[in-house]
Each structure stands twice: as C-alpha cells, then as structure tokens.
Amino acid sequence: MKIKMLTGDITRVEAGAVVLGLFEEDKKLWGDLARAEKALEGAVSRLIKSGQISGKRGRMTALSSLGKLPAEWVIVAGLGKKKELSQDAIRGLAAEVGRLLSKKAVKKVAVGLLGAAEAGIDATAAVQAITEGALLGTYTFRKHKTKKEDDAEIKELIIVAEDGLPVLKKAARRGEIIARAAILARDLVNEPANFMTPGHMADTAAKLAEDHDLDLELLEKDKMQEMGMGGLLGVSQGSYQPPKFIILRYKGKKSGGVDLALLGKGITFDSGGISLKPSTKMEEMKTDMAGGGAVLAAMSAIAQLKPAINVIAMVPAAENLPSGGALKPGDVITAITGKTIEIISTDAEGRLILADALGYAAKSGVKNIVDVATLTGAVRIALGSVCTGAFGNDQKLVDAVVAAGASGGERIWPMPMYEEYGEQNKSDVADIQNVGGRLAGAITAAKFLGEFVGDVPWVHLDIGGTGTADKDSGQLVKGATGVPVATLVNLALGMAAGSRR
C-alpha cells in the first residue's frame, strides 16, 4: 500500500472510496461529510434519520455515490462520542475501514482526519495513526499458500488534510516506518519453525544490518562456551540447530556509551523439552521468538528514524527440543554471571536464555535495559490479551515504557515486584531455581530475570498474552501482532528527545 498526503477538499479526490467521519452526538453534518451530503442531495441525512447510518464507534456504512462524486463509494465511519475519540481510536478505525474496503476490492482510498480537529487531536498524531492503522489492519500472511487469492489489496491510501502538508508528510512517514517494522515482526513470528530457525533469525539480522547500516555481531557456540553462557547452551543442547547470540548496534551519536539495550527472547520453537508440552496447539509454539522478532524489527525502524541515541539489540536464539542430550529437570547450570540455576522445568527455558543476555548486557555497561519475551502463560491469566505486563527495578523507566506504549496503541500494565516474590525462586541445591511455583508465575519469572541485571535500570515486558491475537480487532489481526515494536521505537525516540536523561 502506497501512502500519499494531499491538502484540499476530499470530495473532489478521485478514488475508489472516500472515508468520512460522523460523531455519535452529531445533530448537524460538518466538514467533508457536509460537502458530500450536498453532492448526494441529502441522502446521508435521510439515512441517519432512518437509523441506517450511525455515529456509534466502529459502525461503517457504505454508500454508492451514483456518479455524483469522483469516488465510487462514500464510507461513513462512526467515530463514537467526541470526548472519547483518541489517537488509538483513530488507528483502530483506520484498520477497520481498511479491512472493509479490501473486501470490496477497492484499490484507491481517500480518508480525512476522522474527526481529529473536532476532538482536539493534533493533525500529525491523526495522520500517523491513520497510516499505522491502515497498514496494520490490512496485513495478511500468505507466503506459504500456493493458491492465489483474488487481488483485494488496497494499492494507495490518500490522507487528505486542510493544510500543513510538509509536517503531515513527516508524520505519515514516521507512521509508515513503525507500521512496516511491526509487519516485519509479524512476518518473522508467523513463519513456520522450519523456516525460522536460530540460523534464519541470524540471517534476518544480517539483512537488516546491510539494509539499514547497523553493526552486526554474531556469537557462535564456541564463543558462548568461552563466555559461560550456560543458559543458552543448556536450552539448545537438545536440538540439532546450533544456538545463535545476535547483536545489532545502532549508533545515533558518536559517544556516550549505549543508552538503551533491547533484548528479545528468540526460542524459535518450544516443545517444552523433556518437560514436554501437550500436543494440542503445540504448533503455536513457533511464536515463542516473538520477543526477538520485535526487537530486530524495532531496530530497523530506529535506524530509519535516526534518533540521537545509541541502541543495542541482543537476541539469544535457540530451539527447545527433547533428545538424549537435552537439559533435564534437576540439572544445574551456570549462567554468564556465575550464578547457578537448578532446572525444575525445562519448559521454563526463556528465562534461562535471557539470563545470559541480561548478564551480558549488564556487564557491557549499558545505561538502560528493556527485555521482551513471551515468557509466561501466567501473564495471560492475569491480564488476558489486552495488556502486556511490565516488571522492573526502576520506576522512571517503567513509566517511560508505559507512556511509549500508550502513544503507539500498545497497552502496558505495571506489575508488582516485591521482594517476597523472589523467595519462591530459592533452590536447595543451587543459587536459584527456574520455576517459582503456580502462584504469581509471571512475577516470579520476572524476579528470576531481575537476578541478572545488577543495578542497571531494567524493564521486562511479558507479551505472553499480547504477542499473538485470536481474531481481528482494530489494528491487530489474527496471528502475530508485532507487539511491542511501536513501544520500543517510541521509547528510543523519547529518550533521544530528552524525556529520560
């Protein structure tokens, strides 16, 4: 989909469809809809009066222009109550409109700012939200289907505003970069595990480094052994696929060290290992590298947006499979920090590979760490699929991450990290055990990770409930969501702008 910005009267734009907004409480038509109403000789008002058109949030009504406008279709989009309209609501509406018009095989769509000015929302925020919503909402993954579907893709989206074209073009570009990064993350996560091995993840990182002028470092098994990465080595020892430790560096300023480290869990398939998962829905465990995919994709957007900040990404990548050589319950391994870990369940493997990544990042002297992982099912029990759980040791960084998520339409909820939760991770035979029991499972998993960050400000994002979606809703589509790419990118941009020094 090509994104284009125009200024002027949307009712004069040649397109397959024009999209116009209507608030729930509107008694009188306004703006572009009023102009369209005049051309349609009162048809909109009559349909509102009869109840066939409504301003309720998400209600979409398609009208044929009958040749009275340059566009074939007029889509009246319900905006809901004016006081409740937000940037995120606009993003979701743009996604829903995009899906509707894709089904109608409309190739060229013109859309106004969907009530942003009337609701007091900045035009740049609206343009970015519309761009993101339209791209994300119409995403499909059809790479491995041999039967071609009818071409229902929207080829061009024209966003029409009254003025301010240069600034709005920048907002559209920013939205497009972030959305396409989230789409990259979705593509990586949706890939079958035989097409997305640790080696394939490393190849993806190499391509991103080449395309976006990032520095790539790849640690192989011998180097991991030299550095004492017992967590990553232990998890991977049941698979024929060798583990990879992927490092990407973005240098937005010449000095000052690494301002932000982004770490992502890269388990490309999780069978549970010796602690084997049930076979039902095990195919979904190809998505256990969603954290790593999000981190790689976020780096691609950061490199294009060029904030004045130094960022490093680290992705420990491995398969977790059972074999004669696999890690066993009861085994003791040693992480990069020298801390020993008793294995209670080999299905709690993500925290083992992240222990090495967190320890490596902390030793490297980074200033802030954010890790992303489909770490627990417990976070889904606690928060469902609505919010990502945030756990950290620094409230300012937690607040910055939550705010970054909110501006990108990704909801994040801070969770408690009281010391008492850490008691559940105590081991009788090692420094720590990798499972803390049934109660507060997402928190005890986070407390485990916190053992490896030292004093570095750190936030852990558990996307066990938000990394994938069961159905289409707003900008999310069934399958991989790309969460939290927007959060990570916005965090880097915010840090560069001086929101956290």
URCOR-V85172 format. One record per residue. N is the residue number from 1. OMEGA is omega as a letter, one per 30 degrees, with the letter a starting at -180 (none if undefined). Layout:
[[N/OMEGA] [N/OMEGA]]
This chain:
[[1/l] [2/l] [3/a] [4/l] [5/l] [6/l] [7/l] [8/a] [9/a] [10/a] [11/l] [12/a] [13/l] [14/a] [15/l] [16/l] [17/l] [18/a] [19/a] [20/a] [21/l] [22/l] [23/a] [24/a] [25/a] [26/l] [27/a] [28/l] [29/a] [30/l] [31/a] [32/a] [33/l] [34/l] [35/l] [36/l] [37/l] [38/a] [39/a] [40/l] [41/l] [42/a] [43/a] [44/a] [45/a] [46/a] [47/l] [48/a] [49/a] [50/l] [51/a] [52/l] [53/a] [54/l] [55/l] [56/a] [57/l] [58/l] [59/a] [60/l] [61/a] [62/l] [63/l] [64/l] [65/l] [66/l] [67/a] [68/l] [69/l] [70/l] [71/a] [72/a] [73/l] [74/l] [75/l] [76/a] [77/l] [78/a] [79/a] [80/l] [81/a] [82/a] [83/a] [84/l] [85/a] [86/l] [87/a] [88/l] [89/l] [90/l] [91/l] [92/l] [93/l] [94/l] [95/a] [96/l] [97/l] [98/l] [99/l] [100/a] [101/l] [102/l] [103/l] [104/l] [105/l] [106/a] [107/a] [108/a] [109/l] [110/a] [111/l] [112/a] [113/l] [114/l] [115/a] [116/a] [117/a] [118/a] [119/l] [120/l] [121/a] [122/a] [123/l] [124/l] [125/l] [126/l] [127/l] [128/a] [129/l] [130/l] [131/a] [132/a] [133/a] [134/a] [135/a] [136/a] [137/a] [138/a] [139/l] [140/l] [141/a] [142/a] [143/a] [144/l] [145/a] [146/l] [147/a] [148/l] [149/l] [150/a] [151/a] [152/a] [153/l] [154/a] [155/a] [156/l] [157/l] [158/l] [159/a] [160/l] [161/a] [162/a] [163/l] [164/a] [165/a] [166/a] [167/a] [168/l] [169/l] [170/l] [171/l] [172/l] [173/l] [174/l] [175/a] [176/l] [177/a] [178/a] [179/a] [180/l] [181/l] [182/l] [183/l] [184/l] [185/l] [186/l] [187/a] [188/a] [189/a] [190/a] [191/l] [192/a] [193/l] [194/l] [195/a] [196/l] [197/l] [198/l] [199/l] [200/l] [201/l] [202/l] [203/l] [204/l] [205/l] [206/l] [207/l] [208/l] [209/a] [210/a] [211/a] [212/l] [213/l] [214/l] [215/a] [216/l] [217/a] [218/l] [219/l] [220/a] [221/a] [222/l] [223/l] [224/l] [225/l] [226/a] [227/l] [228/l] [229/a] [230/l] [231/a] [232/l] [233/a] [234/a] [235/a] [236/a] [237/l] [238/a] [239/l] [240/a] [241/l] [242/l] [243/l] [244/l] [245/a] [246/l] [247/l] [248/a] [249/l] [250/a] [251/l] [252/l] [253/a] [254/a] [255/l] [256/l] [257/a] [258/a] [259/a] [260/l] [261/l] [262/a] [263/a] [264/l] [265/a] [266/l] [267/a] [268/l] [269/a] [270/l] [271/a] [272/a] [273/l] [274/l] [275/a] [276/l] [277/l] [278/a] [279/a] [280/l] [281/l] [282/l] [283/l] [284/a] [285/l] [286/a] [287/a] [288/l] [289/a] [290/l] [291/l] [292/l] [293/l] [294/a] [295/l] [296/a] [297/l] [298/l] [299/l] [300/l] [301/l] [302/a] [303/a] [304/a] [305/l] [306/l] [307/l] [308/a] [309/l] [310/a] [311/l] [312/l] [313/l] [314/l] [315/l] [316/a] [317/a] [318/l] [319/l] [320/a] [321/l] [322/l] [323/l] [324/a] [325/a] [326/l] [327/a] [328/l] [329/a] [330/l] [331/l] [332/l] [333/l] [334/l] [335/a] [336/a] [337/a] [338/l] [339/a] [340/a] [341/l] [342/l] [343/l] [344/l] [345/l] [346/l] [347/l] [348/a] [349/a] [350/a] [351/l] [352/l] [353/l] [354/l] [355/l] [356/a] [357/l] [358/l] [359/l] [360/a] [361/a] [362/l] [363/a] [364/l] [365/l] [366/a] [367/l] [368/l] [369/l] [370/l] [371/a] [372/a] [373/l] [374/a] [375/a] [376/l] [377/a] [378/a] [379/l] [380/l] [381/a] [382/a] [383/a] [384/l] [385/a] [386/a] [387/l] [388/l] [389/l] [390/a] [391/a] [392/l] [393/a] [394/a] [395/l] [396/l] [397/l] [398/a] [399/l] [400/l] [401/l] [402/l] [403/l] [404/l] [405/a] [406/a] [407/l] [408/l] [409/l] [410/a] [411/a] [412/a] [413/l] [414/a] [415/a] [416/l] [417/a] [418/a] [419/a] [420/l] [421/a] [422/l] [423/a] [424/a] [425/a] [426/a] [427/l] [428/a] [429/a] [430/a] [431/a] [432/l] [433/a] [434/l] [435/a] [436/l] [437/a] [438/a] [439/l] [440/a] [441/l] [442/a] [443/a] [444/l] [445/l] [446/l] [447/l] [448/a] [449/a] [450/l] [451/a] [452/a] [453/a] [454/a] [455/a] [456/l] [457/a] [458/l] [459/l] [460/l] [461/l] [462/a] [463/l] [464/l] [465/a] [466/a] [467/l] [468/l] [469/a] [470/a] [471/l] [472/l] [473/a] [474/a] [475/l] [476/l] [477/a] [478/a] [479/a] [480/a] [481/a] [482/l] [483/g] [484/a] [485/a] [486/l] [487/a] [488/l] [489/l] [490/l] [491/l] [492/l] [493/l] [494/l] [495/a] [496/l] [497/l] [498/l] [499/l] [500/a] [501/none]]
